[in-house]
Amino acid sequence: MFQNQDALLLQKLNELKLEHKDLDEMIHRMSAELYVDQLQLKRWKKRKLQLKDAISRLESRLIPDLDA
């Protein structure tokens, strides 16, 4: 049961990391443009931070419990 749950967590983790990477690239490209939609840029940066937090939480759940 735990292996199946870990596999699902790993899949979700990979999806979040991919979305984080894509947002990072979009933010970088948008920041280089002459006219920048500051509101959209702010939303993407906020979403990127949310993803980073979610990634950290999932990674900590995947660390084996040393007391076990």
N, C-alpha and C positions, 0 to 999 in steps of 0.2 A: 504494500500500500504506500509506504513512504517513498519508494523509488518512483512510482507513478506520479506522486505529488511533486517530487523533486523534478521530474521530467517536465511537468506542466509549468513549474516555477522557472525552470531554465528556458523554456520556450517563451514565456512572457518576458523574462529578462532580456532575451535576445531581441524581441520585438521592441521593447522600450529603448534599448541601446541603439537600434537602427533608427527609430524615430528621433532620438536625441541627436544622432549624427546628421540626419537629414536637416533638422532644424538648425544645427550649427552651421551647416553649409549655406542654408537659405539666409540666415542672419548675416553671415560673412558677405555673401553676394549683395544683399540689400544695403548693407552698410557702405559698400563701395560705390553705390549709385549716387548720382548728383542730387536727385530729389528723392528723399526718403520719407515714407509714410511712418512717422514716428509712433503713431498709435499701434499700427500693425507690428512694427519692430518690437515695441514694448510687450505686446501680447505674446509674440514668439519667444522672447527672452523669459517671460514669466513661465510659459509652458515648458521651456527647456529646463528651468530650475525645478519645476514640479517633477519632470521626468528624472532628473538627477536624484531627487529625494526618493522617488519610487524605486529607482535602480538600487540605491543604497539599502533601502529596506529589504528588497528581495535578496540582495547579496548576503545580508546579515542573516536572513532566514535560512539560506543554503549552507551556512557555516555549521559544521557538525557540533553538537553539544558536547563539550569536553567532559562534562560530569557523567555522561552516560556510560 
